[in-house]
Amino acid sequence: MVRYLTLPDIHVESIVLHKMSDYKDSKKKSRNTDTSRMKSGRWYLLCFLVLFLGYVAFAFLRGQYIEVRSYSVSCSAPGKVRIVCLTDLHGQIYGKDQGRIVKKVQAAEPDLIVYLGDMVERTKPSKSMDALVVLTENLTKIAPVYYVDGNHELDVRDDDPELYEKLNKALDGSGAVRLDNETVRIELDNEGTIVNLCGISTHYYWEEEENQLMEELRNRGGINVLLCHYPESVLWYKAFEGGGLCAALCGHTHGGLVQVPFRGGLYAPEWGWWPKYDAGAYPVYTDTSWRNYGGKTGAAYLGTMIVSGGLAGEHGVPRINNPMEISVVDIGK
């Protein structure tokens, strides 16, 4: 039997075919969109990984760079002095005859050069001593060198007194002057500027001797400067209390080892995680403590503590995003 299609039947079939075609096109477009999204996601992920790895490489390389950082400290005493601070070398060698350091120090044209402790490494005292002596022999040709002990030098003293004595004799023979809980008066050539350098080598805890030394320093006429490896000691024992101290120059923190963007140093000895004082210039006020920067309304300015970021990592931990530091400190009116 022959069946003839009517116009309505043709119309329905046409709609069905049209919808099936639309469905196939939609499914194909959806597949293309999903594929495009996957490709875009992979591209963004690849870009992120490249940027991240690039930043990590940059952060490690930045930790190997020696940076000269300049600080200016206001002082009411007459005259001015430029002091280059080196700290926490830990026996590292930077170029032939420590040339990378020596050239930067020479370019700074200092009046005085100071070591702020931990210039040797207690785990390799003999080797690190040789590195320090070579550095000192070259730096004393530029300006007078004064130094204080850090915890590593004191550990060498306790573990091997003979080697400790040999170290100090070698530094003395190179022209450096050790300040072991004592003050030296220096008269500079530039218009008779007087600088009183006080060096405290005591391991963290001050007693009557150190407090008396600080009292005498504060009462001296001239630019009064404290050299102390430990910034925490300066704040614990209120070295600036009563005025008369222009600046305290410290080390020990290694700049926080890892510098986290927008946050600062990650870790420092004694301070622990996220140290408040990792590196830089910190004005000290009558309300400043080791927990608080101070400087609130009504607080008086007493002086400035400089914490130098140092020239090495610590206990095998590299410096990350944290350049090594040579500090140039200008003190005066």
Summary of the structure (lengths in Angstrom):
residues: 333
radius of gyration: 31.8
end to end distance: 118.1
largest distance: 129.4
contacts: 1091
relative contact order: 0.16
helix: 38%
strand: 25%
